[in-house]
Amino acid sequence: MNAGGQGTFRPKEYVERRDRASGWDINIVSYKLGKVYHCEIDNVSPGAKIAKGEGDTREEAEAEALRQANERLAKTRRFPT
């Protein structure tokens, strides 16, 4: 146990992959902490976190995070460079 009386959890089943959502490149990271799967999605460059999800399975956690990411990225304006 750590100083706060909580057990120390280490991520298990860590998976990182790239994909696209609403026309944007994204990085998807999912892992298991204890009995819960977690998923975090960032926008590759500059790597800002866009969404996160939790679930009993990896699929549930990723589906929740992807739903949030698609919703947020669809509202994001692009400026020509």
mmCIF file of the N, C-alpha and C atoms, coordinates in Angstrom:
data_MODEL
# 
_entry.id   MODEL 
# 
loop_
_atom_site.group_PDB 
_atom_site.id 
_atom_site.type_symbol 
_atom_site.label_atom_id 
_atom_site.label_alt_id 
_atom_site.label_comp_id 
_atom_site.label_asym_id 
_atom_site.label_entity_id 
_atom_site.label_seq_id 
_atom_site.pdbx_PDB_ins_code 
_atom_site.Cartn_x 
_atom_site.Cartn_y 
_atom_site.Cartn_z 
_atom_site.occupancy 
_atom_site.B_iso_or_equiv 
_atom_site.pdbx_formal_charge 
_atom_site.auth_seq_id 
_atom_site.auth_comp_id 
_atom_site.auth_asym_id 
_atom_site.auth_atom_id 
_atom_site.pdbx_PDB_model_num 
ATOM 1   N N  . MET A 1 1  ? 0.835   -1.179 0.000   1.00 0.00 ? 1  MET A N  1 
ATOM 2   C CA . MET A 1 1  ? 0.000   0.000  0.000   1.00 0.00 ? 1  MET A CA 1 
ATOM 3   C C  . MET A 1 1  ? 0.883   1.247  0.000   1.00 0.00 ? 1  MET A C  1 
ATOM 4   N N  . ASN A 1 2  ? 0.366   2.295  -0.641  1.00 0.00 ? 2  ASN A N  1 
ATOM 5   C CA . ASN A 1 2  ? 1.118   3.538  -0.629  1.00 0.00 ? 2  ASN A CA 1 
ATOM 6   C C  . ASN A 1 2  ? 0.762   4.354  0.607   1.00 0.00 ? 2  ASN A C  1 
ATOM 7   N N  . ALA A 1 3  ? 1.322   5.547  0.727   1.00 0.00 ? 3  ALA A N  1 
ATOM 8   C CA . ALA A 1 3  ? 1.137   6.357  1.929   1.00 0.00 ? 3  ALA A CA 1 
ATOM 9   C C  . ALA A 1 3  ? -0.326  6.745  2.158   1.00 0.00 ? 3  ALA A C  1 
ATOM 10  N N  . GLY A 1 4  ? -1.115  6.821  1.102   1.00 0.00 ? 4  GLY A N  1 
ATOM 11  C CA . GLY A 1 4  ? -2.515  7.189  1.243   1.00 0.00 ? 4  GLY A CA 1 
ATOM 12  C C  . GLY A 1 4  ? -3.409  6.031  1.624   1.00 0.00 ? 4  GLY A C  1 
ATOM 13  N N  . GLY A 1 5  ? -2.833  4.858  1.835   1.00 0.00 ? 5  GLY A N  1 
ATOM 14  C CA . GLY A 1 5  ? -3.619  3.704  2.216   1.00 0.00 ? 5  GLY A CA 1 
ATOM 15  C C  . GLY A 1 5  ? -4.253  2.981  1.032   1.00 0.00 ? 5  GLY A C  1 
ATOM 16  N N  . GLN A 1 6  ? -3.970  3.447  -0.155  1.00 0.00 ? 6  GLN A N  1 
ATOM 17  C CA . GLN A 1 6  ? -4.524  2.835  -1.360  1.00 0.00 ? 6  GLN A CA 1 
ATOM 18  C C  . GLN A 1 6  ? -3.516  1.842  -1.922  1.00 0.00 ? 6  GLN A C  1 
ATOM 19  N N  . GLY A 1 7  ? -4.020  0.782  -2.515  1.00 0.00 ? 7  GLY A N  1 
ATOM 20  C CA . GLY A 1 7  ? -3.144  -0.164 -3.189  1.00 0.00 ? 7  GLY A CA 1 
ATOM 21  C C  . GLY A 1 7  ? -2.565  0.465  -4.441  1.00 0.00 ? 7  GLY A C  1 
ATOM 22  N N  . THR A 1 8  ? -1.412  -0.004 -4.854  1.00 0.00 ? 8  THR A N  1 
ATOM 23  C CA . THR A 1 8  ? -0.779  0.518  -6.051  1.00 0.00 ? 8  THR A CA 1 
ATOM 24  C C  . THR A 1 8  ? -1.222  -0.310 -7.245  1.00 0.00 ? 8  THR A C  1 
ATOM 25  N N  . PHE A 1 9  ? -1.784  0.362  -8.231  1.00 0.00 ? 9  PHE A N  1 
ATOM 26  C CA . PHE A 1 9  ? -2.208  -0.313 -9.450  1.00 0.00 ? 9  PHE A CA 1 
ATOM 27  C C  . PHE A 1 9  ? -1.220  0.000  -10.554 1.00 0.00 ? 9  PHE A C  1 
ATOM 28  N N  . ARG A 1 10 ? -0.905  -0.993 -11.327 1.00 0.00 ? 10 ARG A N  1 
ATOM 29  C CA . ARG A 1 10 ? -0.086  -0.805 -12.511 1.00 0.00 ? 10 ARG A CA 1 
ATOM 30  C C  . ARG A 1 10 ? -0.923  -1.168 -13.720 1.00 0.00 ? 10 ARG A C  1 
ATOM 31  N N  . PRO A 1 11 ? -0.817  -0.371 -14.786 1.00 0.00 ? 11 PRO A N  1 
ATOM 32  C CA . PRO A 1 11 ? -1.604  -0.673 -15.980 1.00 0.00 ? 11 PRO A CA 1 
ATOM 33  C C  . PRO A 1 11 ? -1.258  -2.055 -16.535 1.00 0.00 ? 11 PRO A C  1 
ATOM 34  N N  . LYS A 1 12 ? -2.290  -2.761 -16.947 1.00 0.00 ? 12 LYS A N  1 
ATOM 35  C CA . LYS A 1 12 ? -2.115  -4.062 -17.583 1.00 0.00 ? 12 LYS A CA 1 
ATOM 36  C C  . LYS A 1 12 ? -2.791  -4.011 -18.941 1.00 0.00 ? 12 LYS A C  1 
ATOM 37  N N  . GLU A 1 13 ? -2.415  -4.893 -19.810 1.00 0.00 ? 13 GLU A N  1 
ATOM 38  C CA . GLU A 1 13 ? -3.000  -5.005 -21.148 1.00 0.00 ? 13 GLU A CA 1 
ATOM 39  C C  . GLU A 1 13 ? -2.945  -3.666 -21.883 1.00 0.00 ? 13 GLU A C  1 
ATOM 40  N N  . TYR A 1 14 ? -1.822  -2.980 -21.790 1.00 0.00 ? 14 TYR A N  1 
ATOM 41  C CA . TYR A 1 14 ? -1.623  -1.672 -22.413 1.00 0.00 ? 14 TYR A CA 1 
ATOM 42  C C  . TYR A 1 14 ? -1.563  -1.809 -23.930 1.00 0.00 ? 14 TYR A C  1 
ATOM 43  N N  . VAL A 1 15 ? -2.378  -1.020 -24.628 1.00 0.00 ? 15 VAL A N  1 
ATOM 44  C CA . VAL A 1 15 ? -2.402  -1.030 -26.093 1.00 0.00 ? 15 VAL A CA 1 
ATOM 45  C C  . VAL A 1 15 ? -2.422  0.419  -26.572 1.00 0.00 ? 15 VAL A C  1 
ATOM 46  N N  . GLU A 1 16 ? -1.568  0.735  -27.544 1.00 0.00 ? 16 GLU A N  1 
ATOM 47  C CA . GLU A 1 16 ? -1.546  2.066  -28.153 1.00 0.00 ? 16 GLU A CA 1 
ATOM 48  C C  . GLU A 1 16 ? -1.618  1.897  -29.658 1.00 0.00 ? 16 GLU A C  1 
ATOM 49  N N  . ARG A 1 17 ? -2.486  2.688  -30.292 1.00 0.00 ? 17 ARG A N  1 
ATOM 50  C CA . ARG A 1 17 ? -2.622  2.596  -31.749 1.00 0.00 ? 17 ARG A CA 1 
ATOM 51  C C  . ARG A 1 17 ? -3.062  3.942  -32.303 1.00 0.00 ? 17 ARG A C  1 
ATOM 52  N N  . ARG A 1 18 ? -2.868  4.106  -33.616 1.00 0.00 ? 18 ARG A N  1 
ATOM 53  C CA . ARG A 1 18 ? -3.298  5.321  -34.312 1.00 0.00 ? 18 ARG A CA 1 
ATOM 54  C C  . ARG A 1 18 ? -4.516  5.019  -35.154 1.00 0.00 ? 18 ARG A C  1 
ATOM 55  N N  . ASP A 1 19 ? -5.355  6.045  -35.330 1.00 0.00 ? 19 ASP A N  1 
ATOM 56  C CA . ASP A 1 19 ? -6.570  5.894  -36.129 1.00 0.00 ? 19 ASP A CA 1 
ATOM 57  C C  . ASP A 1 19 ? -6.969  7.278  -36.606 1.00 0.00 ? 19 ASP A C  1 
ATOM 58  N N  . ARG A 1 20 ? -8.141  7.391  -37.226 1.00 0.00 ? 20 ARG A N  1 
ATOM 59  C CA . ARG A 1 20 ? -8.692  8.682  -37.644 1.00 0.00 ? 20 ARG A CA 1 
ATOM 60  C C  . ARG A 1 20 ? -10.108 8.800  -37.117 1.00 0.00 ? 20 ARG A C  1 
ATOM 61  N N  . ALA A 1 21 ? -10.468 10.024 -36.725 1.00 0.00 ? 21 ALA A N  1 
ATOM 62  C CA . ALA A 1 21 ? -11.825 10.300 -36.245 1.00 0.00 ? 21 ALA A CA 1 
ATOM 63  C C  . ALA A 1 21 ? -12.220 11.673 -36.773 1.00 0.00 ? 21 ALA A C  1 
ATOM 64  N N  . SER A 1 22 ? -13.335 11.740 -37.444 1.00 0.00 ? 22 SER A N  1 
ATOM 65  C CA . SER A 1 22 ? -13.844 13.001 -37.994 1.00 0.00 ? 22 SER A CA 1 
ATOM 66  C C  . SER A 1 22 ? -12.783 13.744 -38.801 1.00 0.00 ? 22 SER A C  1 
ATOM 67  N N  . GLY A 1 23 ? -11.957 12.991 -39.537 1.00 0.00 ? 23 GLY A N  1 
ATOM 68  C CA . GLY A 1 23 ? -10.940 13.590 -40.394 1.00 0.00 ? 23 GLY A CA 1 
ATOM 69  C C  . GLY A 1 23 ? -9.643  13.967 -39.708 1.00 0.00 ? 23 GLY A C  1 
ATOM 70  N N  . TRP A 1 24 ? -9.493  13.645 -38.441 1.00 0.00 ? 24 TRP A N  1 
ATOM 71  C CA . TRP A 1 24 ? -8.294  13.977 -37.671 1.00 0.00 ? 24 TRP A CA 1 
ATOM 72  C C  . TRP A 1 24 ? -7.528  12.703 -37.316 1.00 0.00 ? 24 TRP A C  1 
ATOM 73  N N  . ASP A 1 25 ? -6.200  12.799 -37.305 1.00 0.00 ? 25 ASP A N  1 
ATOM 74  C CA . ASP A 1 25 ? -5.382  11.695 -36.808 1.00 0.00 ? 25 ASP A CA 1 
ATOM 75  C C  . ASP A 1 25 ? -5.480  11.692 -35.288 1.00 0.00 ? 25 ASP A C  1 
ATOM 76  N N  . ILE A 1 26 ? -5.672  10.507 -34.727 1.00 0.00 ? 26 ILE A N  1 
ATOM 77  C CA . ILE A 1 26 ? -5.766  10.382 -33.272 1.00 0.00 ? 26 ILE A CA 1 
ATOM 78  C C  . ILE A 1 26 ? -4.888  9.239  -32.783 1.00 0.00 ? 26 ILE A C  1 
ATOM 79  N N  . ASN A 1 27 ? -4.516  9.317  -31.539 1.00 0.00 ? 27 ASN A N  1 
ATOM 80  C CA . ASN A 1 27 ? -3.772  8.273  -30.852 1.00 0.00 ? 27 ASN A CA 1 
ATOM 81  C C  . ASN A 1 27 ? -4.695  7.711  -29.772 1.00 0.00 ? 27 ASN A C  1 
ATOM 82  N N  . ILE A 1 28 ? -4.881  6.399  -29.766 1.00 0.00 ? 28 ILE A N  1 
ATOM 83  C CA . ILE A 1 28 ? -5.770  5.742  -28.808 1.00 0.00 ? 28 ILE A CA 1 
ATOM 84  C C  . ILE A 1 28 ? -4.921  4.882  -27.872 1.00 0.00 ? 28 ILE A C  1 
ATOM 85  N N  . VAL A 1 29 ? -5.051  5.123  -26.586 1.00 0.00 ? 29 VAL A N  1 
ATOM 86  C CA . VAL A 1 29 ? -4.337  4.340  -25.572 1.00 0.00 ? 29 VAL A CA 1 
ATOM 87  C C  . VAL A 1 29 ? -5.389  3.701  -24.673 1.00 0.00 ? 29 VAL A C  1 
ATOM 88  N N  . SER A 1 30 ? -5.303  2.386  -24.506 1.00 0.00 ? 30 SER A N  1 
ATOM 89  C CA . SER A 1 30 ? -6.225  1.717  -23.588 1.00 0.00 ? 30 SER A CA 1 
ATOM 90  C C  . SER A 1 30 ? -5.437  0.755  -22.710 1.00 0.00 ? 30 SER A C  1 
ATOM 91  N N  . TYR A 1 31 ? -5.944  0.575  -21.510 1.00 0.00 ? 31 TYR A N  1 
ATOM 92  C CA . TYR A 1 31 ? -5.259  -0.269 -20.525 1.00 0.00 ? 31 TYR A CA 1 
ATOM 93  C C  . TYR A 1 31 ? -6.249  -0.642 -19.423 1.00 0.00 ? 31 TYR A C  1 
ATOM 94  N N  . LYS A 1 32 ? -5.842  -1.581 -18.612 1.00 0.00 ? 32 LYS A N  1 
ATOM 95  C CA . LYS A 1 32 ? -6.683  -2.047 -17.511 1.00 0.00 ? 32 LYS A CA 1 
ATOM 96  C C  . LYS A 1 32 ? -6.014  -1.686 -16.193 1.00 0.00 ? 32 LYS A C  1 
ATOM 97  N N  . LEU A 1 33 ? -6.792  -1.045 -15.310 1.00 0.00 ? 33 LEU A N  1 
ATOM 98  C CA . LEU A 1 33 ? -6.345  -0.758 -13.945 1.00 0.00 ? 33 LEU A CA 1 
ATOM 99  C C  . LEU A 1 33 ? -7.314  -1.456 -13.010 1.00 0.00 ? 33 LEU A C  1 
ATOM 100 N N  . GLY A 1 34 ? -6.821  -2.400 -12.261 1.00 0.00 ? 34 GLY A N  1 
ATOM 101 C CA . GLY A 1 34 ? -7.720  -3.187 -11.409 1.00 0.00 ? 34 GLY A CA 1 
ATOM 102 C C  . GLY A 1 34 ? -8.675  -3.973 -12.288 1.00 0.00 ? 34 GLY A C  1 
ATOM 103 N N  . LYS A 1 35 ? -9.974  -3.749 -12.106 1.00 0.00 ? 35 LYS A N  1 
ATOM 104 C CA . LYS A 1 35 ? -10.985 -4.459 -12.886 1.00 0.00 ? 35 LYS A CA 1 
ATOM 105 C C  . LYS A 1 35 ? -11.604 -3.593 -13.973 1.00 0.00 ? 35 LYS A C  1 
ATOM 106 N N  . VAL A 1 36 ? -11.115 -2.346 -14.119 1.00 0.00 ? 36 VAL A N  1 
ATOM 107 C CA . VAL A 1 36 ? -11.725 -1.392 -15.048 1.00 0.00 ? 36 VAL A CA 1 
ATOM 108 C C  . VAL A 1 36 ? -10.774 -1.071 -16.192 1.00 0.00 ? 36 VAL A C  1 
ATOM 109 N N  . TYR A 1 37 ? -11.318 -1.065 -17.411 1.00 0.00 ? 37 TYR A N  1 
ATOM 110 C CA . TYR A 1 37 ? -10.552 -0.645 -18.584 1.00 0.00 ? 37 TYR A CA 1 
ATOM 111 C C  . TYR A 1 37 ? -10.684 0.862  -18.756 1.00 0.00 ? 37 TYR A C  1 
ATOM 112 N N  . HIS A 1 38 ? -9.601  1.492  -19.163 1.00 0.00 ? 38 HIS A N  1 
ATOM 113 C CA . HIS A 1 38 ? -9.567  2.929  -19.395 1.00 0.00 ? 38 HIS A CA 1 
ATOM 114 C C  . HIS A 1 38 ? -9.075  3.179  -20.814 1.00 0.00 ? 38 HIS A C  1 
ATOM 115 N N  . CYS A 1 39 ? -9.562  4.245  -21.429 1.00 0.00 ? 39 CYS A N  1 
ATOM 116 C CA . CYS A 1 39 ? -9.125  4.625  -22.758 1.00 0.00 ? 39 CYS A CA 1 
ATOM 117 C C  . CYS A 1 39 ? -8.956  6.133  -22.794 1.00 0.00 ? 39 CYS A C  1 
ATOM 118 N N  . GLU A 1 40 ? -7.862  6.585  -23.394 1.00 0.00 ? 40 GLU A N  1 
ATOM 119 C CA . GLU A 1 40 ? -7.607  8.005  -23.575 1.00 0.00 ? 40 GLU A CA 1 
ATOM 120 C C  . GLU A 1 40 ? -7.274  8.245  -25.035 1.00 0.00 ? 40 GLU A C  1 
ATOM 121 N N  . ILE A 1 41 ? -7.813  9.320  -25.586 1.00 0.00 ? 41 ILE A N  1 
ATOM 122 C CA . ILE A 1 41 ? -7.577  9.660  -26.986 1.00 0.00 ? 41 ILE A CA 1 
ATOM 123 C C  . ILE A 1 41 ? -6.987  11.055 -27.048 1.00 0.00 ? 41 ILE A C  1 
ATOM 124 N N  . ASP A 1 42 ? -5.882  11.187 -27.816 1.00 0.00 ? 42 ASP A N  1 
ATOM 125 C CA . ASP A 1 42 ? -5.297  12.509 -28.033 1.00 0.00 ? 42 ASP A CA 1 
ATOM 126 C C  . ASP A 1 42 ? -5.186  12.765 -29.538 1.00 0.00 ? 42 ASP A C  1 
ATOM 127 N N  . ASN A 1 43 ? -4.899  14.008 -29.889 1.00 0.00 ? 43 ASN A N  1 
ATOM 128 C CA . ASN A 1 43 ? -4.892  14.392 -31.295 1.00 0.00 ? 43 ASN A CA 1 
ATOM 129 C C  . ASN A 1 43 ? -3.509  14.364 -31.940 1.00 0.00 ? 43 ASN A C  1 
ATOM 130 N N  . VAL A 1 44 ? -2.670  13.429 -31.562 1.00 0.00 ? 44 VAL A N  1 
ATOM 131 C CA . VAL A 1 44 ? -1.340  13.166 -32.108 1.00 0.00 ? 44 VAL A CA 1 
ATOM 132 C C  . VAL A 1 44 ? -0.438  14.396 -32.045 1.00 0.00 ? 44 VAL A C  1 
ATOM 133 N N  . SER A 1 45 ? -0.774  15.460 -32.722 1.00 0.00 ? 45 SER A N  1 
ATOM 134 C CA . SER A 1 45 ? 0.041   16.665 -32.703 1.00 0.00 ? 45 SER A CA 1 
ATOM 135 C C  . SER A 1 45 ? -0.865  17.839 -32.379 1.00 0.00 ? 45 SER A C  1 
ATOM 136 N N  . PRO A 1 46 ? -0.764  18.413 -31.245 1.00 0.00 ? 46 PRO A N  1 
ATOM 137 C CA . PRO A 1 46 ? 0.328   18.383 -30.276 1.00 0.00 ? 46 PRO A CA 1 
ATOM 138 C C  . PRO A 1 46 ? 0.174   17.354 -29.161 1.00 0.00 ? 46 PRO A C  1 
ATOM 139 N N  . GLY A 1 47 ? -0.775  16.463 -29.233 1.00 0.00 ? 47 GLY A N  1 
ATOM 140 C CA . GLY A 1 47 ? -0.935  15.430 -28.212 1.00 0.00 ? 47 GLY A CA 1 
ATOM 141 C C  . GLY A 1 47 ? -1.869  15.809 -27.087 1.00 0.00 ? 47 GLY A C  1 
ATOM 142 N N  . ALA A 1 48 ? -2.758  16.748 -27.344 1.00 0.00 ? 48 ALA A N  1 
ATOM 143 C CA . ALA A 1 48 ? -3.716  17.163 -26.314 1.00 0.00 ? 48 ALA A CA 1 
ATOM 144 C C  . ALA A 1 48 ? -4.807  16.110 -26.155 1.00 0.00 ? 48 ALA A C  1 
ATOM 145 N N  . LYS A 1 49 ? -5.123  15.784 -24.913 1.00 0.00 ? 49 LYS A N  1 
ATOM 146 C CA . LYS A 1 49 ? -6.163  14.791 -24.657 1.00 0.00 ? 49 LYS A CA 1 
ATOM 147 C C  . LYS A 1 49 ? -7.516  15.328 -25.105 1.00 0.00 ? 49 LYS A C  1 
ATOM 148 N N  . ILE A 1 50 ? -8.221  14.527 -25.893 1.00 0.00 ? 50 ILE A N  1 
ATOM 149 C CA . ILE A 1 50 ? -9.526  14.914 -26.430 1.00 0.00 ? 50 ILE A CA 1 
ATOM 150 C C  . ILE A 1 50 ? -10.648 14.252 -25.656 1.00 0.00 ? 50 ILE A C  1 
ATOM 151 N N  . ALA A 1 51 ? -10.450 12.990 -25.307 1.00 0.00 ? 51 ALA A N  1 
ATOM 152 C CA . ALA A 1 51 ? -11.535 12.239 -24.674 1.00 0.00 ? 51 ALA A CA 1 
ATOM 153 C C  . ALA A 1 51 ? -10.975 11.098 -23.844 1.00 0.00 ? 51 ALA A C  1 
ATOM 154 N N  . LYS A 1 52 ? -11.820 10.611 -22.931 1.00 0.00 ? 52 LYS A N  1 
ATOM 155 C CA . LYS A 1 52 ? -11.459 9.425  -22.162 1.00 0.00 ? 52 LYS A CA 1 
ATOM 156 C C  . LYS A 1 52 ? -12.723 8.635  -21.862 1.00 0.00 ? 52 LYS A C  1 
ATOM 157 N N  . GLY A 1 53 ? -12.537 7.346  -21.653 1.00 0.00 ? 53 GLY A N  1 
ATOM 158 C CA . GLY A 1 53 ? -13.666 6.487  -21.360 1.00 0.00 ? 53 GLY A CA 1 
ATOM 159 C C  . GLY A 1 53 ? -13.262 5.372  -20.419 1.00 0.00 ? 53 GLY A C  1 
ATOM 160 N N  . GLU A 1 54 ? -14.261 4.801  -19.767 1.00 0.00 ? 54 GLU A N  1 
ATOM 161 C CA . GLU A 1 54 ? -14.057 3.665  -18.867 1.00 0.00 ? 54 GLU A CA 1 
ATOM 162 C C  . GLU A 1 54 ? -15.114 2.624  -19.171 1.00 0.00 ? 54 GLU A C  1 
ATOM 163 N N  . GLY A 1 55 ? -14.801 1.367  -18.853 1.00 0.00 ? 55 GLY A N  1 
ATOM 164 C CA . GLY A 1 55 ? -15.782 0.320  -19.057 1.00 0.00 ? 55 GLY A CA 1 
ATOM 165 C C  . GLY A 1 55 ? -15.323 -1.004 -18.484 1.00 0.00 ? 55 GLY A C  1 
ATOM 166 N N  . ASP A 1 56 ? -16.236 -1.952 -18.474 1.00 0.00 ? 56 ASP A N  1 
ATOM 167 C CA . ASP A 1 56 ? -15.913 -3.298 -17.991 1.00 0.00 ? 56 ASP A CA 1 
ATOM 168 C C  . ASP A 1 56 ? -15.040 -4.052 -18.989 1.00 0.00 ? 56 ASP A C  1 
ATOM 169 N N  . THR A 1 57 ? -15.070 -3.623 -20.267 1.00 0.00 ? 57 THR A N  1 
ATOM 170 C CA . THR A 1 57 ? -14.252 -4.241 -21.303 1.00 0.00 ? 57 THR A CA 1 
ATOM 171 C C  . THR A 1 57 ? -13.497 -3.145 -22.050 1.00 0.00 ? 57 THR A C  1 
ATOM 172 N N  . ARG A 1 58 ? -12.438 -3.534 -22.752 1.00 0.00 ? 58 ARG A N  1 
ATOM 173 C CA . ARG A 1 58 ? -11.683 -2.588 -23.576 1.00 0.00 ? 58 ARG A CA 1 
ATOM 174 C C  . ARG A 1 58 ? -12.606 -1.961 -24.617 1.00 0.00 ? 58 ARG A C  1 
ATOM 175 N N  . GLU A 1 59 ? -13.483 -2.790 -25.209 1.00 0.00 ? 59 GLU A N  1 
ATOM 176 C CA . GLU A 1 59 ? -14.379 -2.302 -26.251 1.00 0.00 ? 59 GLU A CA 1 
ATOM 177 C C  . GLU A 1 59 ? -15.312 -1.215 -25.721 1.00 0.00 ? 59 GLU A C  1 
ATOM 178 N N  . GLU A 1 60 ? -15.852 -1.398 -24.517 1.00 0.00 ? 60 GLU A N  1 
ATOM 179 C CA . GLU A 1 60 ? -16.735 -0.387 -23.922 1.00 0.00 ? 60 GLU A CA 1 
ATOM 180 C C  . GLU A 1 60 ? -15.979 0.918  -23.669 1.00 0.00 ? 60 GLU A C  1 
ATOM 181 N N  . ALA A 1 61 ? -14.782 0.822  -23.113 1.00 0.00 ? 61 ALA A N  1 
ATOM 182 C CA . ALA A 1 61 ? -13.986 2.014  -22.813 1.00 0.00 ? 61 ALA A CA 1 
ATOM 183 C C  . ALA A 1 61 ? -13.632 2.759  -24.098 1.00 0.00 ? 61 ALA A C  1 
ATOM 184 N N  . GLU A 1 62 ? -13.203 2.028  -25.126 1.00 0.00 ? 62 GLU A N  1 
ATOM 185 C CA . GLU A 1 62 ? -12.838 2.669  -26.391 1.00 0.00 ? 62 GLU A CA 1 
ATOM 186 C C  . GLU A 1 62 ? -14.060 3.266  -27.079 1.00 0.00 ? 62 GLU A C  1 
ATOM 187 N N  . ALA A 1 63 ? -15.195 2.581  -27.036 1.00 0.00 ? 63 ALA A N  1 
ATOM 188 C CA . ALA A 1 63 ? -16.408 3.091  -27.675 1.00 0.00 ? 63 ALA A CA 1 
ATOM 189 C C  . ALA A 1 63 ? -16.832 4.415  -27.034 1.00 0.00 ? 63 ALA A C  1 
ATOM 190 N N  . GLU A 1 64 ? -16.772 4.500  -25.706 1.00 0.00 ? 64 GLU A N  1 
ATOM 191 C CA . GLU A 1 64 ? -17.143 5.730  -25.016 1.00 0.00 ? 64 GLU A CA 1 
ATOM 192 C C  . GLU A 1 64 ? -16.193 6.867  -25.397 1.00 0.00 ? 64 GLU A C  1 
ATOM 193 N N  . ALA A 1 65 ? -14.892 6.592  -25.384 1.00 0.00 ? 65 ALA A N  1 
ATOM 194 C CA . ALA A 1 65 ? -13.910 7.622  -25.714 1.00 0.00 ? 65 ALA A CA 1 
ATOM 195 C C  . ALA A 1 65 ? -14.026 8.040  -27.186 1.00 0.00 ? 65 ALA A C  1 
ATOM 196 N N  . LEU A 1 66 ? -14.229 7.090  -28.086 1.00 0.00 ? 66 LEU A N  1 
ATOM 197 C CA . LEU A 1 66 ? -14.367 7.422  -29.510 1.00 0.00 ? 66 LEU A CA 1 
ATOM 198 C C  . LEU A 1 66 ? -15.625 8.247  -29.772 1.00 0.00 ? 66 LEU A C  1 
ATOM 199 N N  . ARG A 1 67 ? -16.707 7.957  -29.068 1.00 0.00 ? 67 ARG A N  1 
ATOM 200 C CA . ARG A 1 67 ? -17.932 8.750  -29.212 1.00 0.00 ? 67 ARG A CA 1 
ATOM 201 C C  . ARG A 1 67 ? -17.661 10.200 -28.829 1.00 0.00 ? 67 ARG A C  1 
ATOM 202 N N  . GLN A 1 68 ? -17.008 10.401 -27.685 1.00 0.00 ? 68 GLN A N  1 
ATOM 203 C CA . GLN A 1 68 ? -16.673 11.752 -27.231 1.00 0.00 ? 68 GLN A CA 1 
ATOM 204 C C  . GLN A 1 68 ? -15.733 12.448 -28.211 1.00 0.00 ? 68 GLN A C  1 
ATOM 205 N N  . ALA A 1 69 ? -14.713 11.711 -28.673 1.00 0.00 ? 69 ALA A N  1 
ATOM 206 C CA . ALA A 1 69 ? -13.733 12.297 -29.594 1.00 0.00 ? 69 ALA A CA 1 
ATOM 207 C C  . ALA A 1 69 ? -14.387 12.722 -30.904 1.00 0.00 ? 69 ALA A C  1 
ATOM 208 N N  . ASN A 1 70 ? -15.218 11.856 -31.472 1.00 0.00 ? 70 ASN A N  1 
ATOM 209 C CA . ASN A 1 70 ? -15.902 12.201 -32.722 1.00 0.00 ? 70 ASN A CA 1 
ATOM 210 C C  . ASN A 1 70 ? -16.795 13.425 -32.544 1.00 0.00 ? 70 ASN A C  1 
ATOM 211 N N  . GLU A 1 71 ? -17.498 13.481 -31.436 1.00 0.00 ? 71 GLU A N  1 
ATOM 212 C CA . GLU A 1 71 ? -18.379 14.606 -31.145 1.00 0.00 ? 71 GLU A CA 1 
ATOM 213 C C  . GLU A 1 71 ? -17.583 15.910 -31.044 1.00 0.00 ? 71 GLU A C  1 
ATOM 214 N N  . ARG A 1 72 ? -16.477 15.870 -30.343 1.00 0.00 ? 72 ARG A N  1 
ATOM 215 C CA . ARG A 1 72 ? -15.665 17.079 -30.146 1.00 0.00 ? 72 ARG A CA 1 
ATOM 216 C C  . ARG A 1 72 ? -14.912 17.479 -31.409 1.00 0.00 ? 72 ARG A C  1 
ATOM 217 N N  . LEU A 1 73 ? -14.338 16.508 -32.103 1.00 0.00 ? 73 LEU A N  1 
ATOM 218 C CA . LEU A 1 73 ? -13.568 16.831 -33.307 1.00 0.00 ? 73 LEU A CA 1 
ATOM 219 C C  . LEU A 1 73 ? -14.458 17.326 -34.440 1.00 0.00 ? 73 LEU A C  1 
ATOM 220 N N  . ALA A 1 74 ? -15.692 16.853 -34.497 1.00 0.00 ? 74 ALA A N  1 
ATOM 221 C CA . ALA A 1 74 ? -16.622 17.307 -35.536 1.00 0.00 ? 74 ALA A CA 1 
ATOM 222 C C  . ALA A 1 74 ? -16.931 18.798 -35.382 1.00 0.00 ? 74 ALA A C  1 
ATOM 223 N N  . LYS A 1 75 ? -16.791 19.332 -34.175 1.00 0.00 ? 75 LYS A N  1 
ATOM 224 C CA . LYS A 1 75 ? -17.054 20.750 -33.915 1.00 0.00 ? 75 LYS A CA 1 
ATOM 225 C C  . LYS A 1 75 ? -15.812 21.624 -34.106 1.00 0.00 ? 75 LYS A C  1 
ATOM 226 N N  . THR A 1 76 ? -14.676 20.999 -34.327 1.00 0.00 ? 76 THR A N  1 
ATOM 227 C CA . THR A 1 76 ? -13.410 21.729 -34.409 1.00 0.00 ? 76 THR A CA 1 
ATOM 228 C C  . THR A 1 76 ? -13.217 22.308 -35.800 1.00 0.00 ? 76 THR A C  1 
ATOM 229 N N  . ARG A 1 77 ? -12.954 23.597 -35.860 1.00 0.00 ? 77 ARG A N  1 
ATOM 230 C CA . ARG A 1 77 ? -12.720 24.257 -37.144 1.00 0.00 ? 77 ARG A CA 1 
ATOM 231 C C  . ARG A 1 77 ? -11.295 24.026 -37.602 1.00 0.00 ? 77 ARG A C  1 
ATOM 232 N N  . ARG A 1 78 ? -11.122 23.961 -38.913 1.00 0.00 ? 78 ARG A N  1 
ATOM 233 C CA . ARG A 1 78 ? -9.792  23.860 -39.503 1.00 0.00 ? 78 ARG A CA 1 
ATOM 234 C C  . ARG A 1 78 ? -9.521  25.125 -40.293 1.00 0.00 ? 78 ARG A C  1 
ATOM 235 N N  . PHE A 1 79 ? -8.328  25.630 -40.175 1.00 0.00 ? 79 PHE A N  1 
ATOM 236 C CA . PHE A 1 79 ? -7.936  26.813 -40.919 1.00 0.00 ? 79 PHE A CA 1 
ATOM 237 C C  . PHE A 1 79 ? -6.911  26.404 -41.972 1.00 0.00 ? 79 PHE A C  1 
ATOM 238 N N  . PRO A 1 80 ? -7.049  26.901 -43.195 1.00 0.00 ? 80 PRO A N  1 
ATOM 239 C CA . PRO A 1 80 ? -6.069  26.569 -44.224 1.00 0.00 ? 80 PRO A CA 1 
ATOM 240 C C  . PRO A 1 80 ? -4.690  27.111 -43.865 1.00 0.00 ? 80 PRO A C  1 
ATOM 241 N N  . THR A 1 81 ? -3.670  26.349 -44.214 1.00 0.00 ? 81 THR A N  1 
ATOM 242 C CA . THR A 1 81 ? -2.306  26.798 -43.911 1.00 0.00 ? 81 THR A CA 1 
ATOM 243 C C  . THR A 1 81 ? -1.550  27.097 -45.166 1.00 0.00 ? 81 THR A C  1 
# 
